[in-house]
């Protein structure tokens, strides 16, 4: 065995806490153990907790920590002497003699786990909270939901952690917590589960759960926190049972609820459900599952429109209503009390917030000024107009009870802690990450690990990531002459150069000294400095709005060049030359010997564009050039050849390049003006896309990129702050590994055992545990851990049953979110002579059919929803390739006819394992192995690889890594769509198609489906691209089409395996000589579009039966119209509209008419609708009053 020796003992503290749970209706004692990583003073710690169910006190505990140490304390603290994996075992026994056991594996490590790949630093000017929730398992931890995202505030350390990129688009509306410590977040676009212990995120919506409406209004949990109640807007109520894992729905379809729009819901002291709607108050008794409806016509409830609910310690229900103030209800005595403008200090009868404190005090807030306190026992009121320095009418949002009956109130962008007399105890602003502004203009990461950021309107900021300390400079507190910082450059000795809107500023951060140069005190050609570069000779190059200069601070030497271009970017290539990008005329390169500049533009070179936005020179002896409109390109300094990269031949979604940075290993990071960051490896041509923000409504246009370490980036955006991206060095998150060996190969026994041990040991080094690996082989003993001692193999009698069980049962039980199943199958495949189907040869004459193997993989993928990677290496393994490939699955076959191979060292797998063992990522290892095996000259050794999971072999695809959805950011792939589909009939029997997509497609097919049953369906047509390169334009023709009416459907599959389809389109073919028209009618009042019920506007062709209503979105269509010229009428008696136009119908054409915008104000101002003898605005208002039932808004 391998023994790890440590020169000194490092203690790892594990804090174990027990949480006593209320008594439940379960007969058996149950215990659960959970662990969470906690960063401690000494090391990376694991905090363990046990949840005990249905125990009768006293309870006895026995803990075994997996290192020969035990404890009998309810809350033990244990110190481990060394890192490693430990099996924690707990036995509990209660007073009735019931006992239960729990086992939990923990990993004690030195390193600190980076939970989020993306951390956003933003400024929120009004970080108002919609909801507040105290963490029930972590003291002094408050969860805050806002329109900007989710905030975790540790009050003890006064530290706020901001979450946004894991949440769906929309506002956080409510928060609660379940028994496993998971946080549940209600948003306007789905329900989100966040597990702080494992940092896992899961979004539930109408496409992947029982949720029928994605707008989640409110949440509530039972007292044992094992049932989650969910109130939606439009989908009724759902209940999630966390123990039994099932959903229960309550809606108008299966209950007597009058509406599916839930405003609020609570569970009282008996876990009965109370529901607030705008049609009354409703009660569900959990003992008999019976509903009770409380409305104004059946009770003393004064208003059916209820906004909010709460209950007090006496189990009285309090309701804030729309128009009748505050109401209380005593269910036991069926007594009602009402507080409104007439009998209380309330300033408005609209009550938006109601909170009950532990002592029974009721806090409420109305829509108008005031926060109000009611003592129900004495019926005494207090009203507060100010809290500290804030007025309650400034923007009161929400509140929650703090310690000792104090109140935590959110006013504007602050959380204010106040006592019962509204005295402010403390106040904290919810400005996340302390960024002065979200509009970032530039940033750099300095050598002393500090981030410097420039802003167009807020000056300069510095962040020390290790201490979270911020500093700011601007003209009000420094010699800076402008708030506009356009560029930053680091010089030697801790000095910075800043290009501003009013001069060049040099700053010595160590000494705190400033020097400012302007055109009146230096040779600076212009005061607006837009680009800077500090070269290897300690010379500062300065690009301005009108010219270029250089400055050597050590000798105070300036040089002004006779250039009048706007210099947008500066860089130095590995050969020492200085390059300057211009805004209108390409790039310039400096000849130091002759003190001259040479220009390269589109007229005299292969540069991709003349408007240069960014340039960088890397160690690969290339100059990389980013342009405004034409993507980016590279110039090889040795061959003088240019390469172009844009939306037609790469994964780029935009040709506007805003940032280029190259890492030490040669990886190029590309920023654009859309919401994506791109990672491009010039050697392997691998592309990866990172969506900075799932909330596409936020503008995350990238303006600058700074590389801290290899694949550790800081991203500045135009309107969405600064992002910190930690790209995974490898797809190393362990999943499940199954290694299958049938001993039927041409390898020697020693080579085969070496290969098995190599696979096993490589994945152990990659972070897999022994219980994550299942080894099935005839060998009885193999040195699987590299200690030169043979280790026993558990399953050394492989058969079809054990293989299928390992995939469908063993791997499924060990499934964890976002972790793949990897299957290595070594050995021979053959064709079954009777069935003619592939099968995997097994020595006991019980072969595994390919269909059974594929079914097991499919069952695993269906059950877990995760990805599988299948690697086959053995004679005739290629015969199974075509049947195994499917969307999302990675399949690699190491060769065609492998029987001629006599050595393991010519196999695909050893190349892959060698790269993985050396520390390369999975995808880099696959690419390197693929390149090795593809270099073989004889065709027998060339592998078949579906490395992008699109179901087909594509050796030039190179998109493997983007299909392994191990990390959440890698799942955010760009979505393909059709930009346009142009159809034309060349004659009565052929149809020509031109299809333009948003990105290159792997497959494009068009099919004509007959509308009438007497016409046969046509074979799908594969549409070919216009060139051999990846393009977005595809053309094709469907010929020999029988006469008839067809529905045209276009389907495509992108290079990520995603399927897209077009909207059906009616096509008339043959001798019928008909055509179609489509159009839109938009009703306006001035410049404002109004929505209407579609049946009130119609389009018809005069003197024909062709007529169509205008749908609510404004669209209409008329199909199968005989060729000719017609008078078209758009009319509406309700709107008093009548408009005429002429249309020409051509055979086989589908005319898209220009949208019609009708200004009702103009139309109605010419009508005397109120019969007063005058025309004007009064007539418009009169018609609007008549049509309130017709207009939707």
N, C-alpha and C positions, 0 to 999 in steps of 0.2 A: 504494500500500500504506500501511497505517497504521504509523507509526513511533512507538514509545514512547521518550520522552526522560527520562533520569534525571539529576537535578542532581548526584548523587554516586554513585560506583560502590560497589555492595555486592557483596562476594565471597561466592559460594556454594560450599562445599567439598563435593566428592564423593569419598568414600573407596571405592576399588575394591580388593577383596580376591579372591584366587584360592584356591580350595580344591582341593588335589590329591586325586584319588579313586583307589581301588584299581583294579587292572586287571580288566576285565570281559570277558565272552565276546562282544564285538562287534568286527566287522572294520573299521568306519569310525570315524574320529575325529569326535567330537561335542562341541559347546560350547554352553552355555546361559548367558544373562545374567539375573540377577534384581536387583531394586532394592527398597530399603526406606527409608521416611522415618525420619530420625534428627534429633532436635532438638539442634542444636549451639549453640556459644556465640555465633555470629554470626547464624545464620538457620536456616531450615528446610532440612535437607540431604537428599540422597539417597545412600544407601550402595549401591554396585554390587558384585556378586560374579559371578564366572564359574565354572561347573562344567564341567570338561573330562573327557571319557570316552575311554579307550583311546588315550592319547597316549604316544609313545615319547620319552623325554628325549634331548636337550634340546628345549624348546618355545620357539618365537619368537612374540612377541605384537606386534600392531599395533592400537592403540586410536585411534578417531576419535570425539571427544566431541561432534561436531555443531556446533561453533562455530569451525571452521577450526583447531582445535588437535589435535595427535596426541601419542601416547606409545608408547614401545617397552618400558616397564617391566612386569614381571609384576604389580606392585601399585602402580599409579599413583594419585596424589592430584591432583585437578583442581579449579581454582577458576573458577567462572563469574562473569562480570562483571555479569549482569543476569538477572532472572527470565525465564522462557519455557519453551517446549517444545523439547527437544533429542533428536535421533536419535543414539544411541550405537551405533557399529559396531565389532565386534571380529573380527580375523582371527588364527587361530593356525595354526602349522605345526610338525609334530614332526620328529624325526630321520629318519623314513622317508619324508618328503616329503608326508605326508598333511596336508591343510589343511581347515579348517572356518570358517564365518562365523556370526555371530549379530548380530541387530539388536534393540535395545531402546529404547523411547521413555520418556523421563523428563520430569517436570514440575517445574521449579524455581520455587518460589513464596515469597512473604514470609510468608504465613499458616501457622499451625500447624494441621494437620488434627485435628479432634476425632474420635477413632476410635470411642468408645462414646457412644451417646446417653444411656445410663444407667450411672451409677457408684454402686455401693452402698458406704456407710460403715456397717460393722457391728462389733459387739463379739461375739467368739466366745470363750466362757469356756474351752473346751477345743478349741483348733484343732489337733486331732491329725491327723497326716499318715498316709495309707494308702500313699503311694508318693512317691518322690523321683526326679528325673531331671535330669541335667546337660545344659544346652543345648550341642549339639555345634558350634554356629556362633557363639555369643556367650559369650565368656569370663566367668566369675564370674556366670553366670545359672543359677539353679536353679528348676525347676518342681516344685511341690508339689501333690499331689492329696489332698483330704480329703472328709469328709462334707459340708462346707459349700461346696465348690467348688474352683476352681483358683487357685493363687497363683504369680505370677512374682516371684521374689526376686532383685534385683540386689545381689549381695554387695558390690560395689565401692562403691556409693552407699548400701548398707543401706536399700533402698527396696523395699517390697512392693506389687505390683499385684494386685488381687483381681478374679477373674472369676466371676460366678455366673449373671447373667441370660441369657447365651447358652447355658448348659448345660441339658440336660434334667433333669427331676426325678431325683434319685438321687445316689449316692456315686461319686466318682472313685476308680477301682480301679487304674489303671495309666496310664503316660505313655510315649510314645516319639516319635521324630522321623525324618522322611523327608529325602531328598536335597534337596528344594526348600525346606528349613528349616521346613516345616509341622509343627506339633505335633499329635499324635494322642492323644486322651484316651478311655480306656475307662471307661464309666460303667455303672451298673446299669440304665440305660434307653436305651442306644444308644452308638454310636461317634461321636465328635466330631472334626472336623478344624478346626484354627485356624491361619490363615496370619498370622504376626506381621508379615510384610512389607506386607500389604494390609489387615490387620485384618478378614479375611473368616472367617466361621464357617459350617460345614456339619455337619449331624447325619445320620448314616446309621443306619437302623433297618430293621425287617422290612417296612416299607411302601414304602421307596424304594430298596432295594438288595438284594443277594443275602444279606444277613444274615437268618438264620432265628430267632435268639433275641437279644433286646435286652440281656440281662444279659452284658456283656462283662467277662470275668474278667482277661484278661492279654493283653499285646502283646509282639511282638518284631520286629525288623527285620533284614534281611540286612546284610552288611558294607558293601555299596554303598548301603544305605538306599533301595533302589528296590523292595523287596518287603516288604510288611507282613503279618505273621502274627497272626491274631486267634483267641484262645481264648474260647469262650463257655460259658455255663452252660445246657445244653439244646440247643444248636445245633451242636455240634462245633467244627471248625476251619475258618477261611477264610483265604485268601491273596489279597491285593490287589497286583496288578502295576501300579505307578504309571506306568511308561513306556508299557506297552501297553494300559492302562486296562481290565483285566478281572479278574473274581473267579474263584477256584477254591475249591471246597468239599470238605472231608473230614469225613465223618460215618459213622454206623453204616449208612447206606443205600448208600454207595458204597465203603466200605472195611471192613476187619475190626475196626475200633475197637469195643470192647465197650460204650462209653458215649459220650454226647454232652456230658457234663459235664466240662469241662476245668478243672483247678485251676491249672496253670501251664505255660508253654512257653518254651523258650529255643532259640537257634541257636548251635551250637558254632563252633569256629574254622574249620571247613570248611563252614559254613552248613547243616549237617544239622540237622534238627528233632528236639528231644526234648520229649516231652509227658508231663506228670504228671497222673494221674487217681486216683480212689479205687478203681480196678481194675487198677492196675499202671503201669509205665513203658513208653512207646512211642517208637520211633525211626523217622524217615523219612530214607532216604538219597536226597538230591536227584539224585545221578548216575543212578540207575536207577528212581527214584520207587517204591522198594519199602519196605514197612513191616516192622519187626521188633518183636515183642512180648516184653517182659521182665516176667515175673511170678514169684511165689514158687514156683510149681510147675515153672518152666522154667529158673530161675537161682538164684543165691544172694541175690537180693533178699529181705530179711527181712520186708517189709510191703508189701502192694499199695496201701495207702492212703497216697498221697504228697501232701504239702502244697505244697512249694516246690522249685525247682530253681535251680542255677547251675553254671557251669563255670569252671575255673581256667586259668592260662596253659599248663598241660600238656595241656589238653583233657580233663581228668578231670571227670566229672559228679558233682555233689554234690546229694543229695536229703534234704530234711527230711521225716520220716515222721510218721504219726499216733501210733504206739505203740511204735516200735523205735528211736528216736533219729535220729542222723545217719549217712548212708550215702554212701560214695564208690565210683565205678566207673571203672575204667580200660578204655576200649573197645578199645584196641590189644591189651592182654594179657588182657582179660576177667577182671580181678581186682577183688574186692569187699573193702571194709573197712567195719566197722560200729562206731559209737561210741554208747554208751548209758549208763544209770545204773550198770551194772556195771563198765565199763572206762574211764570218763571222769568229769570233774567235772559233767557235765550234771545239772541238778536235776529234769529231767522228760524222758520219752521222746517227748513231743510237741514237735517242732521246727517253729517257725512262720516263722523267717527264716534264710536262709543267704546270705552275701555272700563273694565272693572278692576279695582285694586284689591289686594288680599283682605283689607279691613272693611270691604264693602263699599268704599267710595266709588262713585261713578263719574268718570271724566267724559266729556262730550265736546264736540266742536261743530259749529254751524258753518254754513257757506259764507256768512258774513263775519265781521270782526268778532273775535272772542273765543276763549277757551274756558269751559265751565266745569265746576266741581259741585256734585250733589251728594249730600249725606242722606240716603233714603230713610234712615231711622228718624231723623229730626226734620226731614224735608227742607233743610237749609242749603242755600246756594252760595257759591262764590264765583265771580267772573273775573277774568284776567285779560287785560288788553296788551300787556307787555310781559315778556319773559327775558330777564336780563336786559340786553340792549335791543332785542328784537320785538317787533310788534306782531301779535298773533294774526293780524290780517295781512302781514307781508306775504307769506305763502305757507300756511300751515298744511303739512302733508299727512303726517301720521305720528303716532306715539306708542310707547310701550312702558309697562311698569318696570322700574328698576329696583334696586335694593331698598328695603325699609320704606316701602310705599312711595318712594320717590318716582318721578316720571321722567322718561327720556323722550324728548319731543324733537321732531324734525321741522325746523322752520327755515325756509329758503334752502341754502346749501350747508346748514349747520345742524349738528345734533346738540341739543341743550339738555343738561340734566338739571331738574328743578325739584324743589321740595313741595310740600303740600300748600305752602303760601306763595308759590311761584317765584321763589328766590332762586336765581341762577347759581348752581353749584359749580358747574364747569361747562365749557362750550368747545366743540371740535368741528372744524370745517371738513366737509367731505370732498376735498379736492385731491383726486387720486394722483399719486406719484409726483405731485408738486411740479408738474410741467407748466411753465408760464403761459404757453400757448400751444395749440394743436397744429399750427401752420409752421412746420419746420423747413428751413431753407438749406441747411447743411449740417453735417456732423462728422467728427473724427473720434477714434479711440486712441488715446495717447499711449506712449510707452510705459508710463507709470500707472496704467490701468484706470484711467479716468475718461469719461465720455464728455466731450465738448459739443454743444449744440448751438446753432445760430438760428435766429428767427427773424422774419421780415419786419415784425412790429414790436418785438419784445426784447431785443438785444441778444446777449450771450448768457448761456447757462452751462454749469458744470455739475456732473453727477459722479460721485464716487460710489460705484456699485457695491463695494464691499461693506461700506458703512451707511449707505443710503443718505449721504449728506449732499445737500444742494447748495450752490452759490450762483449769484446772478450779477451781471454787469450791464449797464445801459448808460445813456448820457446823463442821467440824473445822479449817478453815484460813481462815475468814472470819467476819464478824459475822452471816451468815445464820442464821436461827432454825429453818430446816427444810430437809431434803433434798428436799422436794416442791416443785418449781418448776412452777406451773400455767400461767403466761402471762408473756410478755416484751413490752416495748414500748420503742421507741427514742425518746428525747427529744432536745432540742437540745444542742449542745456536747459530743457524745460520751457522753452520759449514758444510762443504762438504768433502766427501771422493771421490777421483778420482782414478780409476784404469787405468793406462796408459801402453803404450808399453815399458816403461822404469821406472817402479817403482810406488809406492803408494804416492799420493799427498793429503795432508789435507789443506783445505783453509777456513779461517775465513773471510766471506764476510763483516762482520761488521767492522773488524779491518784491512782488507786487508792483512792478514798475511798468509804466505805459509810455509808448512813443507813437505819435501820430504824424503821418506824412500825408500832405495834400499837394495839389498842383501848385500852390503858391509858396511852399517851402521845400519843394523837391522836384526832380524831373518827372514826376508821375504824370503820364499823358492825360489822365482823366480821373476825376474823383470817385467815380463809380467803379469799384473793383469787383469783378465778377468771377475771377479764377486765380488760383495760386498754385505754385509747385516749388518745393524745396529740393534741389537736386543733390547729387552725390558730391559736388564740389562746394557745398555750403553756400550756394547761390540761390536767392529767392527770385522766382519768375512771377511777374505780375501781369495778369490780363485784365484789361479795362473795357469800358464801353466803346472806346475809341483809341485803341493802340495797345502796345506791349512794351514792357520795361523789365529790366533785371536789376537786382540789388544785392550786393555782397556786404552784409552788416559788419563782418570782421574788419574790413578795410574801408568801409563806408564808400563803396564804389557803385555808382549808378550807371546804367546804360539804357538809353531810350532809342527804340528802333523805329524806323520810318514805315510803320504799318498803321493803317487806319481802320482795320477790321475790328469788330467786336469779338474779343477772344473769350470763347465760352468754356474751354477746357485746356489743361496743360498736363503733359506727362513726359517721362523720360524712358526710353527703351534700353534694353540690356547692353546695346552697343554705345551708350552714352549720349545719344542724340536727343535733343529737346524737340518736342512736337507740340503744336498749338492748333486747337480746333477753332474754327470761326463760325459765325452765325449764318453766313451767306455763301461762302466760297471755299468750302473744303478745309483741308489741313495744311499747315505750314511746318517744314522741318528746318532746323537751324544748322548751318555749316559754320562751326566755330573758327575754323582756319581762315576762311574767307569772309567771316562776319556777314553772311548772307543767308537769305531764306529762300526755300524752294516750295512752290505751291502744288498740291495735288488736289484735283477736283474731278467731277464727273466728266468733264470735257477731255482731260488728258490722262485719266487713270481709271482703275476699276473700283474706286471708292464708292460705297453704296449710296451716299447722298452728300449734298453740299452743306446742309444745316447740321452742324456737329453739336451734340449735346454733352458727350462724355468720351474720353479716351483714356486708355491705360496701357502700360507696357509691362509684360510679364516675363518670367524666366523662360518661356517657351520660344523666345526670339520672335515674338509677334507683337504687332501693334493692334490693339482692339479699339474699334471706332463705333460709337453709338450715335445714331442720327435721329432727327426729329420725325421723319416721315418714312424712312426706308429700312427700318430694322437696324441691325448692326453687322459689322464685317471685320475681317482681320487682314492684315498685311504681313506676309512672311518676309522677314528681313533678309533672308538668304536667297530665296527664289524670286522675290518680288511679285509673288502671286497673291491675288485677292480672293477671299471667300466671303460669301454673303449668307446671312441668316435672317429670315423674316417669317411672316405668317404663312407663306406658301410652302415652305420646306422645313419648318420646325414646329414646335409646340407653342410658339408665341401666339398670343391672342391680340397683340397690339404691336404696331411697327414704331411706336414712339418710345424710344429708349431714353430713360431718364437717369440711369446709373449703371456703371460697369465697374466691377472690382474683381481682381484675380487673387486667389489664395496662394500660399506657398507651394501647394501641391499641383497648382495649375487649374483648379476648378474655377470657372467663371460664374460669377453671380450677376444676374441681369435684372435691373429694375425697369418697369414700364409705367405708363400712366393709367393702367387698369388696376385691379385689386390683387394682382399676382406678382410673386417673385419667382425667378427662374434660376435653376442650377444646371449648368452645362459643363460637361467634361469634354474638352477638345480632343482628348486621346481616344476615348471610348464612344464619343458622340452620344452620351447618355443625357437625356433631358429629364428634369424633375420640376414639378410645379408646386409652389407653396401658396395657398390662398391665405393672405394675411388675416382676413376677417371673414367669417361666415355671414356676417351681417352686411350683405351687399349694398344696403342703402347707405352705409358709411363710405365716404370717399377716402380710399387708402392709396391714392396715387403716390408712387415712390419718388422721392426727390434725391435721396443720397443713401449710400451703403458704406458702412464701416466694418471691417473685419477685425474682430478681437483676437480670436485664435482660429485655427483651422475649423471651418464650418460652425463658427460661433459669431453671429452677426448682430449688428445694430442697424435698424432700418428707420430712416426719417421719411415721413409722409407729408403730403401737402396739407391735409386737413384733419388727420387722425393721429397725430402725435408720433411717438417713437416706439418701435417694436424691437424686442430682443428675441432673436431666433437661435435656438440651439438645435441645429440639424443633427440627427443621429449619425454618429460615425459608422454605425452598421445597423442593420435591422435585427438587433440582437435580442429583442424581447423574447425570452424563451416561450415555446409552445409545447407541443408534444412531438416526439420523434419515434418513428417505428422503423426498425431495420429488419428486413426480411431476406433470408439467404436460403436458397434451395440446394446449394453445393453442386448444381449442374452448370458448370462453367468451364472454360478452358484454362482458368487460372490454376496454378498449383495450390496445394492445401495451405502452404505457408503464406503465399500471396493473398489468398482469400481471407485467411485469419488476420493478416496484416491490414487488409482493407476494412474488415469489420471493426477491428480495434481502432483504426485511424478515424473512422466515422464517429465511433462512440467517444473517443478521447477528444476529438476536435469540438464536438458539441458540448462536452463537459466544460471545456475551456471557454466556450462561448456563453456560459451562464446557465446551461441546462443542468438540472439535478438528476440524480440517478433515477428517481421515480418519475421523471419526465421522459424517460427513454425505455422503449420496449424492444428487446432484442429476440428475434425468432430465428434460430439457426440449428441445423443438425449437430453442430459442434458442441461437445459437452463442456469444454473449457476453453476460454480465450483470454488473453491478456488485454482486458478492455481499458485499463487505466494506466498502462505504460510503466508499471513497476517491475516488469520482467518476471512476474509471477502470474500463473494462469488462474483466472477467476471462473467460478462455476456459472453456467448459463441456466436460467430457470426453465425456459421452454426450448428444449432441444429435440422436440418431435414435431416439427411444423407440419400442419395440414391446412386444408382450406378453412376448416372451422375456426382454428386458432387465429388465422390471419384476419378473417372477417370479424371475429370477436374483438381483436385488438383495435380495429378501426372503428367499428360501430359502438362498442361498449367501453373499452379501456380508454380510448382517446376522448370520447364524449364525456366521460365522468371527470376527466382532468381538464376539460375545456375552460379557458379563461378568455374574457373579452379581448379581441384584437390580437390574439396569439395564434399562429398558424399551426396546422398539422403538416409535418414533413415526413414523407414515406420514401425510404430507399428500398427498392426491390432489386436484388442481385441474383443473377442466374438466368437460366434458359427459359425461353418461351417457345411454344410450338403451336401448330394448327391441329385442332382435333380432326382426325381423318373422317369421322362420321358426321359431325355437325358442321365442319368447315369454319369453326370459330377459334380465336386465339385462346390459349390457356397457359397458365404458369405451371411449369413442371415441378412436381414434388416427388420425393424419393419413395413415398409409400403408395404410389400409384393412385393417389386421390388428388388429381390436379385441381387447381383453382381456376375456374373459368373467368374470362375477362369480364363477362357481364356481372358475375357475382362480386368481383373486385370493384367494378365501377359502381354497382349499387351500394356497396358499403361506403365508398367515398361520397357518393351523392347523399346518402342518409346522414353522414356526419356533417356535411356542409349545410344540409337543410335543417338539421337539429340545432346546430350551433350558430349558423349564419356567418361563419368565418371562412377563411381561405385554406386551401390545401395545395401542397407542392409535391408532385410525384416525380421521382427520379428513377429511371429504369436503366440498368446497366447489365447487359448479358447477351448471349447469342439470340438472334432473331427477336430482340425486344421491340424492334421497329414495327412489327405487325400489330401491336396493341396501341400504337400512338393515335391513330385516327379515331378510335372509339373512346379514348380517354379524354381528349381535348374538349373543353367546354368553357364558356365565358367565366372569367375570373380565376380559373385554375391554371397553375403553372405546371407544364409537363415537359420533361427533358428526357430524351432517349439518347444514349451515348453512342450509338452507331447503327449502321444498317446490317450488313452481314458480318457479324463479329467473330465468326468461327475461326477466321484466319489469325486472330489476335492470340499471341502466346504469352503476353506479359501484361500484368496489371498496369504497368507504367505507361501504356499507350491509351488508357481509359480516360474518359471525361472526368470521372469522380475524383481521382487523385489530384488533378489540377485544381479542382474546386476546393478540395479539403486543404490543400497546401496554402491557398490564398486565405481561407477562413482562419486557419491556424496562425497565419502570420499577422492576423488582426484586421484584415480587410473585411468590408461589409459583405453580406450575402450577395447583393446584386453586383458589386465589383468582382467578387469571386466567380460568379456565373459568367460575367462578361469575359474575364481573363481566361477561364476554362474554355469558353466558346471560341475565343480567338485562337487558342492553342490547337483545338481539335479541328477548326476550320482550315488551319494552315496545312493539314495533311493533303498530299497531292492525290492519293488514291481515294476514290469515292466511297470505298467500303467503310472508311473510318470517320466520315463526316457525320456529325450528330444531327438529329432532328430536335428542334427546340421551339416550343411555343412559350417564349419568354415574356409575353405580355398578356397571356390569359384571354386572347380573343378567339380561341378555338381553332386556330390554323397555325401552321408552321410559317414563320416569317424570320428568316435568318438576319435580315437587315433592319428589323424593327427597332431593337434597342430600347424598348420601353419597359423593361422588366420591373425596375424598381418602383415605378409609379403604380404598378398593379398590386404590390404587396402592401396591403392596408394595415401595416403594423401600428403606425403612429397616426393620430387623428388628422394631422395636417396633410399626410400623404393621401388620405382618402378624398381630399378636396380637389378633385381633378376638374379641369375645365369641361363644361358640358357642351357637346356638339349640338348644332341645330342647323336647319335649312335657312339660308338667307333668302333665296328665291328659287322658284321652279317655273321655268318658262316652257310653254307647250305650244306647238304649232303643227298643223296638218299639212304635210307636203303634197298629199293627194288624198283620195278617198280611202286608201288602204294603208297608209303609213303615218306614224306619229313621231315627231322629232322632239327631243327633250334636252334642255340645258339646265343643269342643276348646280347651284352655287351654295356651298356649305360654309360654316363659320370656321372650320378647321379641316385638315386632310382626313379622308375617310379610308378605311381598309376595304370596305365593300359598299357598293351602291347598287340597288336593284329597284326596278320599276315594274309594276304589274297592273294589267287591266283586268278588272273583275266585271263580268257582265251584270247589268242591272236586271235584265229580263232572263228568265230561266231557259229560253230557247237558244241562248248564245253560250258557247263553250268558253271556259276560262283559258287565258293564254299563259304560256310558259313565262315565268319571271325573266326580265331582261336585265343583264348586268351592265351597268353604265360605266364606261371606261373613262379614266382621267384624260385630260388634254395632253399630258406629257408623262414621261416615265418618272419624273420627280413627284414628290408629294405636292399635290395641288388642291385647291378648294373648288375647282370648276370641273364638272363632269358632263359629257355629252353622249347621247345615244339615240337610236331610232328603233321603234317597234314597227315591224313591217308585216304585210299580209294579214291585216286586221279585218275580220269579217264585219259587215255592216251591223250596226246596233248601238246601243247606249251602254257606256262603260263607266266604271268608277276607277280613277287612276290613284294608285297608292305607291308612294316612294318610301323605301326602307333603306337605312344605311347603318353601318357599324363602324365606329371610330377605332383608332389604334389602341384604345384602352379596353375594348370589348363592349362598350356601351351601345345599345340599340336605340335608334331614333326613327320616327316615322312621320310622314306628312299628313296633313288633313286631307281627307278624301276629296277628289275633284271629279265632277261629271264631264265625260267626254262623249261627243256624238260622232260616230264614224260611219262611213259608207254613203249611200245615195240619199239619205234623208235630207241633207243640205240644211241643217239647222245650226243655230249658235246660241250662246248664252251671254247674259250680262250680269255684272255684279257691281254694287255701289254702296254708298253710305249716305245717310241723311243725319245731320247733326243740328239740333235745335239750340239756338243761342238766345240769351238776353244780353245784348251788348257783346262783350268778350267772354261771357260766362256760359259754359255749356250746361244744359239741364238734362236730367234723366227723366224718362217718361215711360208709360206703359205702351208697349209696342203696338197694340191693336188700334191705337188712335191715329196712326199715320200709315198710309198705304201708297204703293207705287203700282201703276197699271199702264198698259199699252192701249191707247184708244182704239175702239172698234174691234177689240179682241177679247178673249177670255183670260189673257195673261195678267195676273195680279199677284202681288206679294205684300204682306205687311212689313213694316220696318221694325226690326227687333230692338229691344231696349239698348243694345250696344250701337244702334244706328245702322246696322247692316241690312241689306236685302239682296235677293238674287232672283232672276227669272231664267229658266232653262228650257232647252229644246224649242227655241223660237224659230219659225221658218225664216229663211233668208229674205231680207227686205228692209224698208225704211218705215219707222213707226214714230208716232207722237207719244212721248212718255209723260205721264202726269203724276206729280207728287201732291197728295191732297190730304187734308184733315179737317172735317167739319168742326171738331171740338176746338182746334187751334185756329180755325178760319184761315186755312192755308190752301193755296192752289198754285202750283208751279208747273210750267210746261217746258219740254225739251224734246229734241229730235235725236233718235238713235238709229244706227245702221247695223244690221245683223249680217255677219259674214259666215259662210259655211265653215263649221268646225271650230270657230273662234270662241273664246271666252273673254269678253271685253270687260276690263276693269274701269269703270267710270270714275271721273273725278268726284271726290266727296262734295256733297252739297251742304253748305252752312247757311241756315236760315235764321235771320235775326228777327225774333218775334217782336221785339220792341219797335223795329221799323215797320213791320207788317201791321201791327196793332195800332200804331200811332196814326195810321191813315183810316182807321175804323172808328166810327162814333158808336161804340158799344154801349155807352151809358145813356145814349139818346139825349144829350144835352145840347146838341147843335154845334159842338166843338170837338176837335181831334187833339189828342195829346196824351200825357202820361197818365191822366186819370182813367183813360180808356184801357191802358195796359194794366193798371192795378185792378180795374173792374174785371177784366178777363182772367187775371191771375186768381182772384177770389172765386170765380166760377169754376176754375180748373184745379182747385187744390186736391181734389180726389184723383186727378189724372197725373199730376206731377208727383214724382217720388221725392224730389227735394227742390 
